[in-house]
């Protein structure tokens, strides 16, 4: 990923952050404006400089999660989609979860489990309250656009290196040959999921300004990020010995998911013993 800075003050502040990151073992180095253009020739306009992390990578989270779900199903996992959790009853030997289909709330069901892991995103706070725990997750709405590269000029002129424009707080990712994702902004609006045009338009303008690509076909998106006040995820056991949490990853859910999954597995193994890894 290539972080781009447009003024000296921001670049110098980034240098102080970079010193901490490199001290922690991350390969990340400063690049000049000419080197920025060499790394990503498609990027239009000038800059003061940048920082480049060659080991970083991006991908298509939708494809990843669908593939992960399919792998889980092949190993015996059952997914129940389209239901709301309406209550949790704690028992000495486990928990009982009451839930109901969103489109048929009268058709309630109860699930018996030896243990429960709450990883419900912005819904984690409500589920935690059902078992007497407090998890201060709150929703922050983020926006993105997917620009469909429908002509050969756009395919050729969209960037392949993932970019972070520090001044605009915008990040990008190339998703295969014909899709280009641009994400940014943060909005406090409770659980509202409406996609506001005045949030989408700046992303479109930014894409037009920095790349010679067509934006006639753009897919907008908005989602709620499960943020914690200190921006750190929570992996812990609740008051009940059979209730666990893995939540609060904010806008870095995929980035942090593997590490927090390992932490969660280690925590549960302390109580239930080691289990076979798939």
C-alpha contacts under 8 A as a table, 3 or more apart, distances in Angstrom:
res1	aa1	res2	aa2	distance
1	X	52	X	5.98
1	X	53	X	5.36
1	X	54	X	6.65
1	X	56	X	5.64
1	X	57	X	6.69
1	X	161	X	6.26
1	X	162	X	4.76
1	X	163	X	5.68
1	X	164	X	7.36
2	X	36	X	7.93
2	X	50	X	6.75
2	X	51	X	5.89
2	X	52	X	4.56
2	X	53	X	6.45
2	X	161	X	6.97
2	X	162	X	6.19
2	X	163	X	4.88
2	X	164	X	6.19
3	X	50	X	5.27
3	X	51	X	5.11
3	X	52	X	6.28
3	X	163	X	5.91
3	X	164	X	4.66
3	X	165	X	6.17
3	X	166	X	6.73
4	X	36	X	7.91
4	X	47	X	6.93
4	X	48	X	7.86
4	X	49	X	6.18
4	X	50	X	4.42
4	X	51	X	6.79
4	X	163	X	7.23
4	X	164	X	6.07
4	X	165	X	5.12
4	X	166	X	6.08
5	X	8	X	7.78
5	X	10	X	6.38
5	X	11	X	5.66
5	X	47	X	6.01
5	X	48	X	5.74
5	X	49	X	5.58
5	X	50	X	5.59
5	X	165	X	6.62
5	X	166	X	5.73
5	X	167	X	6.77
6	X	10	X	7.44
6	X	11	X	7.60
6	X	46	X	7.54
6	X	47	X	4.54
6	X	48	X	4.85
6	X	49	X	7.01
6	X	166	X	7.87
6	X	167	X	6.94
7	X	10	X	5.72
7	X	11	X	6.34
7	X	47	X	7.22
7	X	48	X	5.41
8	X	11	X	5.05
8	X	12	X	6.07
8	X	48	X	6.31
9	X	12	X	5.24
9	X	13	X	6.20
10	X	13	X	5.13
10	X	14	X	6.12
11	X	14	X	5.01
11	X	15	X	6.35
11	X	48	X	7.27
11	X	49	X	6.83
11	X	50	X	7.12
12	X	15	X	4.94
12	X	16	X	6.82
13	X	16	X	5.35
13	X	17	X	6.69
14	X	17	X	5.03
14	X	18	X	5.96
15	X	18	X	4.86
15	X	19	X	6.24
15	X	30	X	7.88
16	X	19	X	5.23
16	X	20	X	6.86
17	X	20	X	5.34
17	X	21	X	6.46
18	X	21	X	4.96
18	X	22	X	6.04
18	X	28	X	7.14
18	X	29	X	7.69
19	X	22	X	5.30
19	X	23	X	6.06
20	X	23	X	5.10
20	X	24	X	6.39
21	X	24	X	5.13
21	X	25	X	6.70
21	X	26	X	5.62
21	X	28	X	7.64
22	X	25	X	5.02
22	X	26	X	4.70
22	X	27	X	6.11
22	X	28	X	6.46
23	X	26	X	7.28
27	X	53	X	6.14
27	X	54	X	7.20
27	X	55	X	7.20
28	X	51	X	6.55
28	X	52	X	5.50
28	X	53	X	4.49
28	X	54	X	7.12
29	X	51	X	5.40
29	X	52	X	5.53
29	X	53	X	6.84
30	X	49	X	7.43
30	X	50	X	5.76
30	X	51	X	4.37
30	X	52	X	6.39
31	X	34	X	7.93
31	X	35	X	5.56
31	X	36	X	6.29
31	X	49	X	5.89
31	X	50	X	5.14
31	X	51	X	5.64
31	X	52	X	6.78
32	X	35	X	5.01
32	X	36	X	6.15
32	X	48	X	7.40
32	X	49	X	4.82
32	X	50	X	6.53
33	X	36	X	4.96
33	X	37	X	6.36
33	X	46	X	7.24
33	X	47	X	5.98
33	X	48	X	6.09
33	X	49	X	4.87
33	X	50	X	7.27
34	X	37	X	5.16
34	X	38	X	6.25
35	X	38	X	4.84
35	X	39	X	6.06
36	X	39	X	5.17
36	X	40	X	6.16
36	X	41	X	7.85
36	X	49	X	7.00
36	X	50	X	6.71
37	X	40	X	5.16
37	X	41	X	4.84
37	X	42	X	7.72
37	X	43	X	6.83
38	X	41	X	5.59
39	X	161	X	7.44
40	X	43	X	5.90
40	X	159	X	6.46
40	X	160	X	7.30
40	X	161	X	6.22
41	X	44	X	7.90
41	X	159	X	7.74
42	X	157	X	5.43
42	X	158	X	6.19
42	X	159	X	5.50
42	X	211	X	6.30
42	X	212	X	7.79
43	X	159	X	6.93
43	X	210	X	5.69
43	X	211	X	5.86
44	X	209	X	7.41
44	X	210	X	4.66
44	X	211	X	5.82
45	X	210	X	6.55
47	X	50	X	7.94
53	X	56	X	5.71
57	X	162	X	7.66
58	X	162	X	7.20
58	X	173	X	6.53
59	X	173	X	7.46
59	X	174	X	7.94
59	X	175	X	6.55
60	X	63	X	5.53
60	X	64	X	6.33
60	X	175	X	6.27
61	X	64	X	4.90
61	X	65	X	6.03
61	X	254	X	7.43
62	X	65	X	5.41
62	X	66	X	6.20
63	X	66	X	5.27
63	X	67	X	6.05
64	X	67	X	5.13
64	X	68	X	6.05
65	X	68	X	4.92
65	X	69	X	6.03
66	X	69	X	5.09
66	X	70	X	6.21
67	X	70	X	5.11
67	X	71	X	6.24
68	X	71	X	5.07
68	X	72	X	6.23
69	X	72	X	5.04
69	X	73	X	6.20
70	X	73	X	5.12
70	X	74	X	6.25
71	X	74	X	5.14
71	X	75	X	6.58
72	X	75	X	5.13
72	X	76	X	6.54
72	X	77	X	5.31
73	X	76	X	5.12
73	X	77	X	4.65
73	X	78	X	6.23
73	X	79	X	7.86
74	X	77	X	7.27
80	X	83	X	7.14
82	X	101	X	5.74
82	X	102	X	5.79
82	X	103	X	7.89
83	X	99	X	6.21
83	X	100	X	5.20
83	X	101	X	4.09
83	X	102	X	5.16
84	X	99	X	5.36
84	X	100	X	5.46
84	X	101	X	6.27
84	X	102	X	6.09
85	X	88	X	7.87
85	X	97	X	7.07
85	X	98	X	5.96
85	X	99	X	4.29
85	X	100	X	6.75
85	X	127	X	7.43
86	X	97	X	7.78
86	X	98	X	5.48
86	X	99	X	5.14
86	X	100	X	7.09
87	X	97	X	5.97
87	X	98	X	4.97
87	X	99	X	6.95
87	X	127	X	7.79
87	X	130	X	6.19
88	X	95	X	6.81
88	X	96	X	5.70
88	X	97	X	4.56
88	X	98	X	6.07
88	X	127	X	7.89
88	X	130	X	5.83
88	X	131	X	6.37
89	X	95	X	5.66
89	X	96	X	5.01
89	X	97	X	6.42
89	X	131	X	7.30
90	X	94	X	6.54
90	X	95	X	4.72
90	X	96	X	6.57
90	X	131	X	6.98
90	X	240	X	7.45
91	X	94	X	5.10
91	X	95	X	5.36
91	X	96	X	7.51
92	X	95	X	7.95
93	X	114	X	6.24
93	X	242	X	7.95
94	X	112	X	7.50
94	X	113	X	5.65
94	X	114	X	4.15
94	X	115	X	5.31
94	X	116	X	7.88
94	X	242	X	5.93
95	X	112	X	6.14
95	X	113	X	5.45
95	X	114	X	6.36
95	X	115	X	6.30
95	X	116	X	6.97
95	X	242	X	7.38
96	X	110	X	6.51
96	X	111	X	5.56
96	X	112	X	4.69
96	X	113	X	6.32
97	X	110	X	5.53
97	X	111	X	5.07
97	X	112	X	6.56
97	X	113	X	7.91
98	X	108	X	7.05
98	X	109	X	5.88
98	X	110	X	4.55
98	X	111	X	6.50
99	X	108	X	5.71
99	X	109	X	5.49
99	X	110	X	6.30
99	X	111	X	7.95
100	X	104	X	7.02
100	X	105	X	5.06
100	X	106	X	7.04
100	X	107	X	5.95
100	X	108	X	4.24
100	X	109	X	6.00
101	X	104	X	5.06
101	X	105	X	5.32
101	X	107	X	6.68
101	X	108	X	7.00
102	X	105	X	5.79
104	X	107	X	5.74
105	X	108	X	6.26
113	X	116	X	6.72
114	X	242	X	7.02
115	X	242	X	4.62
115	X	243	X	5.88
115	X	244	X	7.79
116	X	242	X	6.30
116	X	243	X	4.93
116	X	244	X	6.13
117	X	243	X	5.97
117	X	244	X	4.61
117	X	245	X	5.40
117	X	246	X	7.00
118	X	124	X	6.36
118	X	127	X	7.35
118	X	128	X	7.50
118	X	243	X	7.52
118	X	244	X	6.14
118	X	245	X	4.77
118	X	246	X	6.20
118	X	247	X	7.17
119	X	124	X	6.44
119	X	245	X	6.16
119	X	246	X	5.05
119	X	247	X	5.02
120	X	123	X	5.09
120	X	124	X	4.68
120	X	127	X	7.88
120	X	247	X	6.88
121	X	124	X	5.54
121	X	137	X	7.94
121	X	225	X	7.35
121	X	226	X	5.20
121	X	247	X	6.05
121	X	248	X	6.60
122	X	125	X	6.87
122	X	137	X	6.20
122	X	138	X	6.10
122	X	139	X	5.63
122	X	224	X	6.93
122	X	225	X	6.82
122	X	226	X	4.66
122	X	227	X	7.83
122	X	248	X	7.79
123	X	126	X	5.59
123	X	127	X	6.49
124	X	127	X	5.16
124	X	128	X	5.91
124	X	135	X	7.01
124	X	137	X	6.85
124	X	247	X	7.05
125	X	128	X	5.13
125	X	129	X	6.27
125	X	134	X	6.61
125	X	135	X	5.11
125	X	136	X	6.27
125	X	137	X	5.80
125	X	138	X	7.82
126	X	129	X	5.21
126	X	130	X	6.72
127	X	130	X	5.24
127	X	131	X	7.20
128	X	131	X	5.54
128	X	132	X	6.41
128	X	133	X	4.95
128	X	134	X	5.95
128	X	135	X	6.43
129	X	132	X	4.95
129	X	133	X	5.25
129	X	134	X	6.00
129	X	135	X	7.99
130	X	133	X	7.49
131	X	240	X	7.66
132	X	239	X	7.38
133	X	238	X	6.41
133	X	239	X	6.65
136	X	228	X	6.33
136	X	229	X	7.66
137	X	226	X	5.72
137	X	227	X	5.47
137	X	228	X	5.15
137	X	229	X	7.87
137	X	248	X	5.90
138	X	190	X	7.92
138	X	225	X	7.92
138	X	226	X	5.71
138	X	227	X	5.41
138	X	228	X	6.61
139	X	188	X	7.24
139	X	189	X	7.87
139	X	190	X	6.14
139	X	191	X	6.46
139	X	224	X	5.31
139	X	225	X	5.43
139	X	226	X	5.16
139	X	227	X	6.15
140	X	186	X	6.19
140	X	187	X	5.64
140	X	188	X	5.31
140	X	189	X	7.21
140	X	190	X	7.43
140	X	224	X	5.37
140	X	225	X	5.08
140	X	226	X	6.76
140	X	227	X	6.61
141	X	186	X	5.60
141	X	187	X	4.93
141	X	188	X	6.38
141	X	189	X	7.09
141	X	193	X	7.42
141	X	222	X	6.57
141	X	223	X	5.48
141	X	224	X	4.42
141	X	225	X	5.99
142	X	183	X	7.71
142	X	184	X	6.53
142	X	185	X	5.86
142	X	186	X	5.03
142	X	187	X	6.55
142	X	222	X	5.59
142	X	223	X	5.53
142	X	224	X	6.28
142	X	225	X	6.78
143	X	183	X	5.85
143	X	184	X	5.80
143	X	185	X	6.28
143	X	186	X	7.43
143	X	195	X	7.78
143	X	199	X	7.20
143	X	200	X	7.05
143	X	220	X	7.53
143	X	221	X	5.71
143	X	222	X	4.43
143	X	223	X	6.66
144	X	181	X	6.93
144	X	182	X	5.53
144	X	183	X	4.00
144	X	184	X	6.27
144	X	200	X	7.23
144	X	203	X	7.46
144	X	220	X	6.00
144	X	221	X	5.26
144	X	222	X	6.41
145	X	181	X	5.71
145	X	182	X	5.36
145	X	183	X	6.38
145	X	200	X	7.11
145	X	203	X	7.05
145	X	204	X	7.53
145	X	218	X	6.32
145	X	219	X	5.47
145	X	220	X	4.45
145	X	221	X	6.04
146	X	179	X	6.38
146	X	180	X	5.55
146	X	181	X	4.39
146	X	182	X	6.45
146	X	218	X	5.61
146	X	219	X	5.06
146	X	220	X	6.52
147	X	179	X	5.75
147	X	180	X	5.03
147	X	181	X	6.14
147	X	182	X	7.80
147	X	215	X	6.17
147	X	217	X	6.38
147	X	218	X	4.64
147	X	219	X	6.58
148	X	178	X	5.92
148	X	179	X	4.89
148	X	180	X	6.59
148	X	215	X	7.33
148	X	217	X	5.74
148	X	218	X	6.06
148	X	219	X	7.82
149	X	152	X	7.66
149	X	154	X	5.31
149	X	155	X	5.50
149	X	177	X	7.94
149	X	178	X	4.66
149	X	179	X	5.69
149	X	180	X	7.21
149	X	213	X	7.37
149	X	214	X	6.93
149	X	215	X	7.90
150	X	154	X	6.90
150	X	155	X	7.42
150	X	178	X	6.82
150	X	214	X	7.74
150	X	217	X	8.00
151	X	154	X	5.46
151	X	155	X	6.39
151	X	214	X	7.81
152	X	155	X	4.97
152	X	156	X	6.13
153	X	156	X	5.13
153	X	157	X	6.04
153	X	212	X	7.80
153	X	213	X	6.86
154	X	157	X	5.05
154	X	158	X	5.93
154	X	212	X	6.67
154	X	213	X	4.29
154	X	214	X	5.95
155	X	158	X	5.76
155	X	177	X	6.65
155	X	178	X	6.11
155	X	213	X	7.69
157	X	211	X	6.46
157	X	212	X	5.70
157	X	213	X	6.12
158	X	174	X	7.71
158	X	180	X	7.10
158	X	211	X	6.34
158	X	212	X	7.29
158	X	213	X	6.45
159	X	162	X	7.34
159	X	174	X	6.67
159	X	211	X	7.91
160	X	173	X	7.44
160	X	174	X	5.56
161	X	173	X	7.35
161	X	174	X	7.40
162	X	171	X	7.34
162	X	172	X	5.41
162	X	173	X	4.88
162	X	174	X	6.85
163	X	171	X	5.52
163	X	172	X	5.19
163	X	173	X	7.06
164	X	169	X	7.01
164	X	170	X	5.73
164	X	171	X	4.36
164	X	172	X	6.58
165	X	168	X	5.54
165	X	169	X	5.64
165	X	170	X	5.27
165	X	171	X	6.36
166	X	169	X	5.00
166	X	170	X	6.99
169	X	184	X	5.99
169	X	185	X	6.93
170	X	182	X	6.89
170	X	183	X	5.62
170	X	184	X	4.54
170	X	185	X	7.35
170	X	203	X	7.93
171	X	182	X	5.87
171	X	183	X	5.34
171	X	184	X	6.38
172	X	180	X	7.31
172	X	181	X	5.47
172	X	182	X	4.51
172	X	183	X	6.26
173	X	180	X	6.05
173	X	181	X	5.18
173	X	182	X	6.72
174	X	177	X	7.69
174	X	179	X	6.21
174	X	180	X	4.61
174	X	181	X	6.19
175	X	178	X	7.12
175	X	179	X	5.07
175	X	180	X	5.75
175	X	181	X	7.03
176	X	179	X	6.11
182	X	203	X	6.62
182	X	207	X	7.50
183	X	203	X	7.16
184	X	203	X	7.35
185	X	199	X	7.49
189	X	192	X	5.84
191	X	224	X	7.28
193	X	222	X	6.49
193	X	223	X	6.45
193	X	224	X	7.23
194	X	222	X	7.23
195	X	199	X	7.73
195	X	200	X	7.73
195	X	220	X	7.41
195	X	221	X	6.65
195	X	222	X	5.74
196	X	199	X	5.44
196	X	200	X	6.54
197	X	200	X	5.05
197	X	201	X	6.01
198	X	201	X	5.54
198	X	202	X	7.16
199	X	202	X	6.20
199	X	203	X	7.36
200	X	203	X	5.43
200	X	204	X	6.56
200	X	220	X	6.78
201	X	204	X	5.06
201	X	205	X	6.15
202	X	205	X	5.00
202	X	206	X	6.02
203	X	206	X	5.11
203	X	207	X	6.30
204	X	207	X	5.19
204	X	208	X	6.30
204	X	215	X	7.18
205	X	208	X	5.09
205	X	209	X	6.05
206	X	209	X	5.11
206	X	210	X	6.22
207	X	210	X	5.47
207	X	211	X	5.89
207	X	213	X	7.75
208	X	211	X	5.56
208	X	212	X	6.58
208	X	213	X	6.57
208	X	214	X	7.53
208	X	215	X	7.30
209	X	212	X	7.80
214	X	217	X	7.88
215	X	218	X	6.07
225	X	249	X	7.85
225	X	250	X	4.97
225	X	251	X	5.69
226	X	247	X	7.51
226	X	248	X	5.02
226	X	249	X	6.20
226	X	250	X	4.65
226	X	251	X	7.50
227	X	231	X	6.05
227	X	248	X	5.29
227	X	249	X	6.44
227	X	250	X	4.28
227	X	251	X	7.61
228	X	231	X	4.84
228	X	232	X	6.20
228	X	233	X	6.96
228	X	248	X	5.59
228	X	249	X	7.67
228	X	250	X	7.01
229	X	232	X	7.83
231	X	248	X	7.59
231	X	249	X	7.29
231	X	250	X	6.59
232	X	248	X	6.81
232	X	249	X	6.56
232	X	250	X	7.89
233	X	246	X	7.28
233	X	247	X	5.73
233	X	248	X	4.39
233	X	249	X	4.62
233	X	250	X	7.49
234	X	245	X	6.71
234	X	246	X	5.69
234	X	247	X	5.40
234	X	248	X	5.85
234	X	249	X	7.69
235	X	244	X	7.49
235	X	245	X	5.25
235	X	246	X	4.59
235	X	247	X	6.78
235	X	260	X	6.81
235	X	263	X	7.06
235	X	264	X	6.22
236	X	244	X	5.85
236	X	245	X	5.38
236	X	246	X	7.08
236	X	264	X	7.41
236	X	267	X	7.53
237	X	240	X	7.53
237	X	241	X	6.71
237	X	242	X	7.63
237	X	243	X	6.01
237	X	244	X	4.36
237	X	245	X	6.23
237	X	267	X	7.82
238	X	241	X	6.57
238	X	242	X	7.70
238	X	243	X	5.39
238	X	244	X	5.61
238	X	245	X	7.13
239	X	243	X	7.47
240	X	243	X	5.56
241	X	244	X	7.92
244	X	264	X	8.00
245	X	264	X	7.89
246	X	260	X	6.97
246	X	261	X	7.62
246	X	264	X	6.92
249	X	252	X	5.61
249	X	253	X	4.96
249	X	256	X	7.01
250	X	253	X	6.30
252	X	255	X	5.08
252	X	256	X	6.01
253	X	256	X	5.49
253	X	257	X	5.66
254	X	257	X	5.11
254	X	258	X	7.69
255	X	258	X	7.52
256	X	259	X	5.57
256	X	260	X	6.20
257	X	260	X	5.36
257	X	261	X	5.96
258	X	261	X	5.09
258	X	262	X	6.37
259	X	262	X	5.26
259	X	263	X	6.43
260	X	263	X	4.88
260	X	264	X	6.05
261	X	264	X	5.02
261	X	265	X	6.11
262	X	265	X	5.08
262	X	266	X	6.15
263	X	266	X	5.20
263	X	267	X	6.18
264	X	267	X	5.05
264	X	268	X	6.19
265	X	268	X	5.21
265	X	269	X	5.98
266	X	269	X	5.02
266	X	270	X	6.42
267	X	270	X	5.41
267	X	271	X	7.16
268	X	271	X	5.34
268	X	272	X	6.00
268	X	273	X	7.44
269	X	272	X	5.05
269	X	273	X	4.38
269	X	274	X	4.94
269	X	275	X	7.24
270	X	273	X	5.80
270	X	274	X	7.71
